[in-house]
Amino acid sequence: MTATDPRGPVDAARRRTVTWEDPAPIVAAAADRTGLELMRAIASGALPAPPIARLLGFDIDRVDDGNVVFSMEPIEAHQNPLGTVHGGIVTTLLDSAMGCAVHTTLPRGGMYTTLELKVNFLRPSFGGGERLLAEGTVLNRGSTAVLAEATITGAESGKKVAHATSTCLILGPR
């Protein structure tokens, strides 16, 4: 089946419609919950997932203090022209795992921002290939800066796909 597109026919099976819930409840809840409480509420479904998680297909599998595990099923829509999952998708998954691990260490209303991010791509991942697991861990938590790392592995093979480190700046409440 084909659909109409100004650039020509499009296979309807290759269309994506992305929906998400209003993220305002997450922002509002952050003022009254610790980072760990907020991440657990998102993981359990008590709060909606952030729009980026719906756009790229991320799920939170586990949340602990200073540690978060995300998963993602790589799909064709994630591919670059070489047929592998785009490095920006992999980097976003790594950044999300590290950032959420940092977030679990924050007090009520606390915020952070990424200052620096370094990624090493170790092997390709493919749309329709094995599910990816991204584990983010806080390595050092100071009063103003946090060092975190994340590794993506294939869920079935356990093979490492990518590794990253990040430095985050702790901010005061809004």
Secondary structure, DSSP 8 states (H G I E B T S, - for coil): -EE--TTS-EEGGG--------SHHHHHHHTTS-HHHHHHHHHHTSS---HHHHHHTEEEEEEETTEEEEEE---GGGB-TTSBB-HHHHHHHHHHHHHHHHHTT--TT-EEEEEEEEEEE-S--BTTS--EEEEEEEEEE-SSEEEEEEEEEETTT--EEEEEEEEEEEE---
